[in-house]
Each structure stands twice: as structure tokens, then as C-alpha cells.
Amino acid sequence: MYNIYPSNFEQKIGFDQIRFMLEKRCLSHLGREICGSFQFMKEYKVIQTAMLETQEFLSILLGDREFPTISFGDIRPALHKAKIEGTFIDEKELFELKKSLESIRGVVNFFKNSESDQFPALKKVIKEIEIFPFIYQRIDDILTKHGKIKDHASADLSRIRREILDRQSSVSKTMHSILRRMQKEGYVDSDVAVSMRDGRAVIPVPSSFKRKMKGIVHDESATGKTAYIEPTEIVETNNAIRELEYAERREVIRILTDFTDSIRPYIEALLYAHEILGTIDFIRAKAVFAKDTSCVMPTLHKYPTMKWHKARHLVLEANLRKEGRKIVPLDIDLNHKGRILLISGPNAGGKSVCLKSAGLIQYMIQTGMLAPMEVDSHIGVFDGIFVDIGDEQSIDNDLSTYSSHLTNMKYFLKNTTNKSLILIDEFGSGTEPMLGGAIAESVLNTLNKQEVYGVITTHYTNLKHFASSCQGIENGAMLYDAHKMEPLFQLAIGRPGSSFAFEIARKIGLSETILQEATDKLGKDHIDFDKHLREVLRDKRYWENKRSDIRKLEKQLEEMSSKYQLDIKEANKQRKEIIDRAKQEADILLKNSNKIIEKTVREIRESQADKELTRSLRQSLNEFKDEVAANTSVQDEKIQRKMKKLQEKEEHIKKKVSQQGGKTAKSKGDDTPIAKIKTLPLEVGCSIRIKGQSNVGEVIEMDGNNVIVAFGMLRSTLKRDKLEVVSTSSAKKIQKNKTLGLINEKISEEKLTFKSEIDVRGERAEDALRKVQQFVDQAITLGEGELRILHGKGSGILRDLIRKQLNVEPMVRSVKDAPVQYGGSGISIVSLK
């Protein structure tokens, strides 16, 4: 470990808890072992590679392809043992080796089947790994899927096991025949069955009749009333079975020994592949942790720097989440101009949390983990981190609190470089303030000359003054709400913070006499400095809030102006359409009029000016003229009304924009000018609701000041002044929201009681498929991600039917067997989209 001080550094900043969180996310013993041993790194390339590996695995977890399950035990002891001639890998160890090879093959095939430019860092990790198909095939020839030696692993083993079964069958028949005879003769009770003692079949016989059966007594009951006798007729057969069992064991050992001899040249390669598999498990655990805690990969630099946006202390965040609270993210900026950040502020204001956050996150990065901050953050590489946090006093070493702090300072001055990061909490405390402050200032000056980087917390005023006048050191303040007397847990860089000692004392209830006496002793200048400092902080916060409000208002005005501009364009478009339509109608009317006039003239000429016909035609022409005039008048009135409405709309929009532009943002309770809402009349059939309530009803009957209202099936008589009329659209919206609320409430209740596992063992196929379909439908409705269906193994018919049904379900992502240790093919794991 490079320059990490002190030895209990990880406990001081909380990284031991991060290790524990990582270990819980590992799937293998080897992965957990790596979690317990990985360390701080200072080589830029190594750190970058480790972070890229984690980032790539995170993209796998967030992608569509499912990464193969990693499931294996620690086979290293077995492989090291197998290096010795004459030794062999036993059945259990061989089964673990098989699972390890399955995992290796799955991981290699996953990356082999990905795009050539995908996951370059992870592909380098597995570049030299072998999958050993011949070894896997040999194991598959030897072992069953449950890890037992197959009967056909060798011809001799098959013959021996067949003989054992034949002889055991013969023994069973003979034993049951003897038992029935003894029961018939009354020497053995009718409910007695054959038992086993020391691997031998025996019959329980009352001690008083044990002489009635010839054989070997293997055992007696605790009371001595029952004797367990192996009949003479089967002794020889049992002896033969025992000899065959010894032969079976010798043949199994021979098979395992031959196998071990065959893989001995590949043991080193197998060990390497197994360790790489553990590395993949460790990288996967880091990626899962990053996904669960919203960690990202910021921009990494070779040189020391910190430009963090919304950084979070993950241990504190987890603790606050349990209490239903949220963490306040921090922004930290350290660079070559401001290398050391001196943070001041009130007690319990978040100074120490800020300090520990800097140490924890930097340590996480330099162990190859992703960081809990925004992705646009920048982070550098330090050659060491030095911490002075807490009380390190020791009776054994005769060290006081202050002595331990000075010992740490001595170590810092001797071992830090211009690429080191120092973290000091309550700098200079533990002794007389003036003397401690003077020494602290000198130490700080020396550290600054060494160009170290650091985060330091203090209450000392002389250090705040020193930081403000010294190049390379920046003041920082943990903000505090002086009105509510509550910390805001926000870091502001560029100014010192106040300790709010007198304000906190007043809040606690210390008398003004004591506070005044303290003021007199301390001196008015010192009090005024702290007071002015608070006023500056308060004013700055006030104007920052004002500026934020103005920016929000400007954004609202821009959006509103854009909207109104669109409305004006739409109004102009409608005006043009109305005018064009009126012109078209006028043209059509003119054409029709000309046609009718020409027709009238032609008919008069053809009739040679017949008086009666001429009078009739003239009357028809006058009627058409009156009709045209009336239609024209109506059309003109319609056009005028439309134009007037458009003009009113334009004037309203312009007035609205000018009103909004000349006012500041108001709260909902302000009298902001809005369009007046027309009051709807109270009449039979209209929708109403009681003032202050949300249920909507209908007016059935009205009698003076009394109104009969129906709320569903319930009728009630209410006073007119207690009711308010609701428009039809509002009533529908209220009813829709109420319905949605009931639906959401029902879904929430179902979600609380829903179990993600169903057991259909023993069910008829038709009933099982119906239950599974209902179960999956409910899970999809509730937004579940993964389900377990217990159908048992048996002949596999029920499992195949269920999976066939699930595979055509569009919301089912995948269906697979559970891990062997959790049920294997007897349980289907269903992953939903």
C-alpha cells in the first residue's frame, strides 16, 4: 500500500463498509477474497484500466444481453493437491471443477459473440484464458448432473454396480420372506419392517424370541427389549455385497486417479483460468455496486486535481436512507491555484463529512471503483493520502490527544510530496487556542510551501485570516441558516464560515448576561468580525436566491412569449383563411348572379317581351336579389364577428405579455391578473360539489334555497350557498382522477401482498397453466422483474408445457433453470421485461 496513513485509514473514512458492501455482491469465494485484499493504486494507467473494466461491465448490466451466471467453488486446494503424483481429485472437487469450467466457457463465449469494438478492457482480462473443452467433456463422461460418478464411467464399474443391485434384490426378497414367516409364527409383530444396522439388513425381534431365529445379533434397543438380527441365510450374500462395495470404491478411485493424471499437465493453466474467473466476479461486483449506488466514471487525469460535482458519501447516504432522509451532495474544487481547502463553520454543520467524503471518494477511485458524483466531474491521481481524524490518544504510549495530533503533523511534514493529499479534522485543536492556532498556522504554511493538496477543517480565526492572504489556500464555509438555526450541509468555496457560537448558545437558552460578559472578555472587534462575516454570507445567499428567481422568471417569460407568438401567428393565419374564404364565396355568388340575369334576359327575348312572363321573371329576379342581399348581410356579419374575436384575442395576448413582462414572479396566493372565470348557473341536471370537497354530484330538484343532490345512489338536501357548480369537463376530470386513484391504491395494496413465487407441483397440467398465466399477468401489472415457478422435476412434462406457454408471452424476457443449489431444473426463473 502506497503512502496511506495511518494504518486504520479505511476504518476512519468508512471504506471498510464499502468493502463489506462489495463482498455481499460477489458470487464466489474467490471474488470475496479479492474484495478483502484489493488496495490503493497510484499508477494512472492501472487505475484507468480498472475503472474502464468496471464501466464496461456496468454497460453490460444496463444492456439487453444477459451475462452468464458465475457459479463455482474454490478449486485451488484440489488443483494444488493434484500436482502430486498418486493423488486424485475426489467427486465433490471434480464437480466444482466442472462448474468452474462451465462458468469460464460461458464468460468467454459471451465476449466472443459481442461486437469486435465492444468491451476492449474486459476482453484483455480474458485474452489468455482457455476453456479446456476436452477436460470438460471428460468430466461430463464421468459425472452425472448431480455430481455423482456415472455407472458407465467404466465397464468394470458398470458390472460391479449391476452385481450389487442383483444381490441386494436377492437379499431383499429373502429378508421379506423370513419376516413374513416370523410374523406368521408370532415371533415378530405384524407392523415390524426390515431395518439397517452398520450397513447390514436386519430384522427387529423381541429379545424373548431371539433364539427362534438363527443369525448374527448386530444391535439391541436402548431398553434391551428388541434385538436386531441378521438371518444366517443372507450373511454370505451380505458379505459378497460388502466386497463388491469395496471393489466399487477401488474402481471409482482408479477412474478419478486416471482423470487426475490426464489433467496434471494443465493444472497451472486451470489455476490461472480459475483466478481470472474470480477477477471477473470481482469486476462484476464493482459494477453491480456502481449500478445500485448511481456511481459513474468521471474524467481521470494523471496529475492531482479535484473538480467534483454533487459528490456523495455512500456510507452516510445509506444510513440516511434508512431514516427516510436524503443526503446533500457536495461540490469540491482543488487545483494548482487553490490546492488546500480550509473549511470553517458551525459544529454539526457537515465539515467532517466533507473531509471524509474527499478521502473516501478519492480512495475509491484509486482502487479502481467508479465514483458517486456527476459524470462531468474531473478527478486526479495522488501518490498518497494522509489523514488526521479523531482522537488517537494512547495510555500505553503516553500520548495525549494533542500529542497524537502533533505526531501526525510531524509525519505529514516528513513524508508528503506535491502529489499528496492530506485530510486534517479540527486543525490545531486539543490545546490552548492561541498557542495551538499559532503552531497550526506554521504547520499549514510549511505544508503549503511543499505544495501538497488537502482538505482541512478548523474553527480558528487566525487560520481563516491566513488562508485569505496566502496563495494556494482557499477558504470554504459550511452554510448555516441563521434564521432557522439549522445547518444547510452545503459547501461554499471562496469565503470563511462563522462558528455561530453565540447564536447556538442563545438557541440553547444560555442567559444574555453570560453572553454579554463573554463578549466583553473576547472584545467587540472579534465579535463584530464574526457578525460581519455572517452578514456577508447571509446577503450573498439572499442575492444568489434572488438571481435564481430572476432566471426562473426569465425562462417562464421566454416560454410564455414563445407561446403567445405562436398564438398570434395562428390568429393571423385564421384571419387570412377567413378573408380568402369570403372572396371565394363572393366570386361564386357573382358568377351565379350573372348566370341568372343572363337567363332572365334570354327568356324575355324569346317570349318577345310578353307582359305576364316579363312580370313573372322580373319578380323572380327581385326575389333572388333580396336573397343574395340577405345572405351577403349574414356572411358579412359572420366575418365581422370572427375578425372582431381575432382582434380581441390578439389584444388580450399582447396585454398578457406586457403584464407578465412588467411583474416579478408571484406565488399562487398573489392577485395575478388572469382571465375571469364565468360563474355557471345552478340548475337541475348540472354537476355540483360541496365547497371544500372533491366528490361530484348532480342536481335532481330545486326548492327555493334548498337543493336536492344525488351523489351516486345517495340523495341529500343541501343549502344553495354550500354548493358550487362544476363544469362538465371538470366533473369528468375529477371522476377520472378519482378512478385512477382507486386503481393506483388497489395496485399498491396488491404489490404489498404479492409474492414472486408460485408452487404448482402436483397440479393437473390445465390447472397449473391457468395459475401460471394469472400469476404472470399479475406480476406484469405490478411491474415485477423476476419470478420463480416451482413445478418439480419428475418427467419434465409439466416444466416443458409451462415454458412453452411462457415463451410466447411478449412480456417474458427469458426463462431458465434455477442454480443447482437452489432447485435446478425443478424451478423456472422467469425474467420479465
C-alpha positions, 0 to 999 in steps of 0.5 A: 500500500502506497503512502496511506496513513495511518494504518486504520485509514479505511476504518476512519473514512468508512471504506471498510463498509464499502468493502463489506458492501462489495463482498455481499455482491460477489458470487464466489469465494474467490471474488470475496477474497479479492474484495478483502485484499484489493488496495490503493493504486497510484499508477494512472494507467492501472487505475484507468484500466480498472475503472474502464473494466468496471464501466464496461461491465456496468454497460453490460448490466444496463444492456439487453444481453444477459451475462452468464451466471458465475457459479463455482467453488474454490478449486485451488486446494484440489488443483494444488493437491493434484500436482502430486503424483498418486493423488486424485481429485475426489467427486465433490472437487471434480464437480466444482471443477466442472462448474468452474469450467462451465462458468469460464466457457460461458464468460468467454463465449459471451465476449466472443459473440459481442461486437469486435469494438465492444468491451476492449478492457474486459476482453484483455482480462480474458485474452489468455484464458482457455476453456479446456473443452476436452477436460470438460467433456471428460468430466461430463463422461464421468459425472452425472448432473448431480455430481455423482460418478456415472455407472458407465464411467467404466465397464468394470464399474458398470458390472460391479454396480449391476452385481450389487443391485442383483444381490441386494434384490436377492437379499431383499426378497429373502429378508421379506420372506423370513419376516413374513414367516416370523410374523406368521409364527408370532415371533415378530409383530405384524407392523415390524419392517426390515431395518439397517444396522452398520450397513447390514439388513436386519430384522427387529425381534423381541429379545424373548424370541431371539433364539427362534431365529438363527443369525448374527445379533448386530444391535439391541434397543436402548431398553434391551427389549428388541434385538436386531438380527441378521438371518444366517441365510443372507450373511454370505450374500451380505458379505459378497455385497460388502466386497463388491462395495469395496471393489466399487470404491477401488474402481471409482478411485482408479477412474478419478486417479486416471482423470487426475493424471490426464489433467496434471499437465494443465493444472497451472493453466486451470489455476490461472483460468480459475483466478481470472474467473474470480477477477471477473466476479470481482469486476462484476461486483464493482459494477453491480455496486456502481449500478445500485449506488448511481456511481459513474466514471468521471474524467481521470487525469494523471496529475492531482486535481479535484473538480467534483460535482454533487459528490456523495458519501455512500456510507452516510447516504445509506444510513440516511436512507434508512431514516427516510432522509436524503443526503446533500451532495457536495461540490469540491474544487482543488487545483494548482491555484487553490490546492488546500481547502480550509473549511470553517463553520458551525459544529454539526454543520457537515465539515467532517463529512466533507473531509471524509467524503474527499478521502473516501471518494478519492480512495475509491477511485484509486482502487479502481471503483467508479465514483458517486458524483456527476459524470462531468466531474474531473478527478486526479491521481495522488501518490498518497493520502494522509489523514488526521481524524479523531482522537488517537490518544494512547495510555500505553504510549503516553500520548495525549490527544494533542500529542497524537495530533502533533505526531501526525503533523510531524509525519505529514511534514516528513513524508508528503510530496506535491502529489499528496493529499492530506485530510486534517479534522479540527486543525490545531485543536486539543490545546490552548487556542492561541498557542495551538492556532499559532503552531497550526498556522506554521504547520499549514504554511510549511505544508503549503510551501511543499505544495501538497493538496488537502482538505482541512477543517478548523474553527480558528480565526487566525487560520481563516485570516491566513488562508485569505492572504496566502496563495494556494489556500482557499477558504470554504464555509459550511452554510448555516441558516441563521434564521432557522438555526439549522445547518444547510450541509452545503459547501461554499468555496471562496469565503470563511464560515462563522462558528455561530457560537453565540447564536447556538448558545442563545438557541440553547437558552444560555442567559444574555448576561453570560453572553454579554460578559463573554463578549466583553472578555473576547472584545467587540472587534472579534465579535463584530468580525464574526457578525460581519462575516455572517452578514456577508454570507447571509446577503450573498445567499439572499442575492444568489436566491434572488438571481435564481428567481430572476432566471426562473422568471426569465425562462417562464417569460421566454416560454410564455412569449414563445407561446403567445407568438405562436398564438398570434401567428395562428390568429393571423393565419385564421384571419387570412383563411377567413378573408380568402374564404369570403372572396371565394364565396363572393366570386361564386355568388357573382358568377351565379348572379350573372348566370341568372340575369343572363337567363332572365334576359334570354327568356324575355327575348324569346317570349318577345317581351310578353307582359305576364312572363316579363312580370313573372321573371322580373319578380323572380329576379327581385326575389333572388336579389333580396336573397343574395342581399340577405345572405351577403348581410349574414356572411358579412356579419359572420366575418365581422364577428370572427375578425372582431374575436381575432382582434380581441384575442390578439389584444388580450395576448399582447396585454398578457405579455406586457403584464407578465413582462412588467411583474416579478414572479408571484406565488399562487396566493398573489392577485395575478391578473388572469382571465375571469372565470364565468360563474355557471348557473345552478340548475337541475341536471348540472354537476355540483360539489360541496365547497371544500370537497372533491366528490361530484354530484348532480342536481335532481330538484330545486326548492327555493334555497334548498337543493336536492343532490344525488351523489351516486345512489345517495340523495341529500338536501343541501343549502344553495350557498354550500354548493358550487357548480362544476363544469362538465369537463371538470366533473369528468376530470375529477371522476377520472382522477378519482378512478385512477386513484382507486386503481393506483391504491388497489395496485399498491395494496396488491404489490404489498401482498404479492409474492414472486413465487408460485408452487404448482407441483402436483397440479393437473397440467390445465390447472397449473397453466391457468395459475401460471398465466394469472400469476404472470399477468399479475406480476406484469401489472405490478411491474415485477422483474423476476419470478420463480415457478416451482413445478418439480422435476419428475418427467419434465412434462409439466416444466416443458408445457409451462415454458412453452406457454411462457415463451410466447408471452411478449412480456417474458424476457427469458426463462431458465433453470434455477442454480443447482443449489437452489432447485435446478431444473425443478424451478423456472426463473422467469425474467420479465421485461 
